[in-house]
């Protein structure tokens, strides 16, 4: 069930039988993409590291995942249509040029590495937090200084949207990353949410 603002989130519960332990957002995405390709239900995921794990406060303790101390969450899943191919992402989708002056980001988690890129993003609100940026060199310097604290927003050259689905023409082909892994280049993107799609445990 998608959370409401200010409502409780997460419940005690260990990783169920058949759950998959993953050590990065990319590993999590691969497990989900494989299940989708085989037309199987998404497996529960035990998160040991990655940006979604950090967003949920996961300590990275594998023994905890199967213990009474484990916490279970329902999370949304990002779905991107890239050149006619469906690609999944659990934490974030990022498209950018070499300098990052032109970028588009869709966040389901709060963090991308050291950057607090989606300071208001929540992994179970039924929406993606998207940021469409066209920055000058000076803007880029100022934004970069504030990314670690999530203080780069609002910004007049970054268009923010919180939506269940977004389509964007980036104007030219940009490098694409899904959950921190390079995934080619893209110009036109359609992204949407599958609410409550995956069970994760930390």
C-alpha positions in Angstrom: 0.0 0.0 0.0 1.5 3.4 -1.0 2.3 5.5 2.0 0.5 8.7 3.0 2.4 11.8 4.0 3.5 11.4 7.6 2.3 7.8 7.9 4.3 4.9 9.3 6.6 3.1 6.9 8.1 -0.3 7.2 7.3 -3.3 9.5 9.3 -6.0 11.3 10.0 -9.0 9.1 12.9 -11.1 7.9 13.8 -11.8 4.3 11.3 -14.4 3.0 12.3 -17.8 1.6 13.3 -17.3 -2.0 14.6 -13.8 -1.3 17.7 -12.5 -3.1 20.5 -10.8 -1.2 22.0 -7.9 -3.2 25.0 -5.7 -2.5 24.3 -2.8 -4.9 21.4 -1.1 -6.7 22.7 -2.5 -9.9 22.5 -6.1 -8.5 19.0 -5.4 -7.3 18.0 -4.1 -10.8 19.5 -7.2 -12.5 17.5 -9.5 -10.2 14.3 -7.7 -11.0 15.0 -7.4 -14.7 15.7 -11.1 -14.9 12.5 -12.0 -13.2 10.5 -9.7 -15.6 12.3 -11.3 -18.6 11.2 -14.8 -17.3 7.7 -13.6 -16.6 8.1 -14.4 -12.9 7.1 -12.3 -9.8 9.7 -10.0 -8.6 11.7 -11.7 -5.8 12.0 -10.1 -2.3 15.4 -8.3 -2.0 17.7 -8.2 1.0 19.7 -4.9 0.7 23.2 -4.9 2.0 24.4 -1.7 0.3 23.4 0.9 -2.4 21.5 4.1 -2.5 18.1 2.6 -1.8 19.6 0.8 1.2 21.0 4.0 2.5 17.7 5.8 2.0 15.9 3.2 4.1 18.6 3.3 6.8 19.9 -0.2 6.1 23.0 -1.2 8.2 24.4 -3.6 5.7 24.3 -6.6 8.1 23.6 -9.9 6.2 22.8 -11.8 9.4 20.2 -9.2 10.4 18.2 -9.8 7.1 17.0 -13.2 8.4 16.6 -12.2 12.0 13.7 -10.7 14.0 15.5 -7.3 13.8 15.0 -7.0 10.1 12.6 -4.4 8.7 10.5 -5.0 5.6 9.4 -2.3 3.2 7.2 -2.2 0.1 8.9 0.1 -2.5 7.9 1.4 -5.9 9.8 0.5 -9.1 10.8 2.8 -11.9 10.1 1.7 -15.4 11.8 3.5 -18.4 11.0 3.1 -22.1 14.4 3.6 -23.8 14.4 3.3 -27.6 11.4 1.0 -27.5 12.9 -1.3 -24.8 11.6 -1.5 -21.2 14.3 -0.9 -18.6 13.8 -1.0 -14.8 15.4 1.0 -12.1 15.0 0.7 -8.3 16.9 3.8 -7.0 17.4 6.2 -9.8 17.7 7.0 -13.5 20.3 9.6 -14.6 20.9 11.0 -18.1 23.6 13.6 -18.5 26.2 15.1 -20.8 29.9 15.1 -20.1 29.9 18.2 -18.0 26.5 17.6 -16.3 25.3 21.0 -17.4 22.5 19.2 -19.2 20.9 16.4 -17.2 17.7 14.7 -16.3 17.2 12.7 -13.2 14.4 10.5 -11.9 14.7 9.5 -8.2 13.0 6.8 -6.3 15.7 6.9 -3.6 17.2 10.0 -1.9 20.8 9.4 -2.6 23.1 8.9 -5.6 26.5 8.0 -4.2 27.6 10.9 -2.1 25.0 13.3 -3.6 21.7 13.9 -1.8 20.2 14.3 -5.3 16.6 13.7 -4.4 16.2 15.2 -0.9 12.4 14.8 -0.9 12.2 11.5 -2.8 10.4 8.6 -1.1 10.6 5.1 -2.4 6.9 4.3 -1.7 4.8 7.4 -2.5 3.7 6.3 -5.9 5.7 9.0 -7.6 9.1 9.7 -9.1 11.0 13.0 -8.2 12.3 14.2 -11.5 14.8 17.1 -12.1 15.4 18.5 -15.6 18.5 20.7 -15.5 20.0 23.1 -18.0 22.8 24.9 -16.1 25.4 27.5 -16.9 29.0 26.9 -15.8 28.4 29.2 -12.8 25.2 27.3 -11.9 27.0 24.0 -12.1 29.7 25.1 -9.6 27.1 26.4 -7.1 24.9 23.3 -7.5 27.8 20.9 -7.0 28.8 22.6 -3.8 25.3 22.0 -2.3 24.6 18.4 -3.6 26.0 16.6 -0.6 23.5 18.3 1.7 20.5 18.3 -0.7 20.5 22.1 -0.6 20.8 22.6 -4.4 17.0 22.9 -4.7 15.0 24.9 -5.6 16.9 26.3 -8.5 15.6 28.4 -11.4 17.3 26.3 -14.1 16.2 22.9 -12.6 12.6 22.0 -13.4 11.2 19.8 -10.6 8.3 17.4 -11.0 6.8 14.7 -8.8 4.7 12.5 -10.9 3.7 8.9 -11.6 4.7 9.3 -15.3 6.9 11.7 -17.2 7.9 11.9 -20.8 10.9 14.1 -21.8 12.8 15.0 -25.0 16.4 15.8 -23.8 17.2 17.6 -27.1 20.2 15.4 -27.8 21.4 12.0 -26.9 22.8 11.9 -23.4 24.6 9.2 -21.4 22.2 7.0 -19.5 22.7 5.4 -16.1 20.2 3.0 -14.4 20.9 2.4 -10.7 24.5 3.6 -11.2 25.2 1.4 -14.2 25.9 2.7 -17.7 23.0 1.9 -20.1 23.9 3.5 -23.4 22.6 6.9 -24.7 19.1 8.3 -25.0 17.3 11.3 -26.3 13.6 10.6 -25.7 12.6 9.1 -22.4 9.3 7.9 -20.9 9.4 7.0 -17.2 6.7 5.7 -14.9 6.2 4.1 -11.5 5.0 0.6 -10.7 3.6 1.3 -7.1 4.3 -1.2 -4.3 6.1 -3.4 -6.8 8.9 -4.9 -4.7 9.5 -6.0 -1.2 12.9 -5.1 0.3 14.4 -6.0 3.6 17.2 -4.2 5.6 
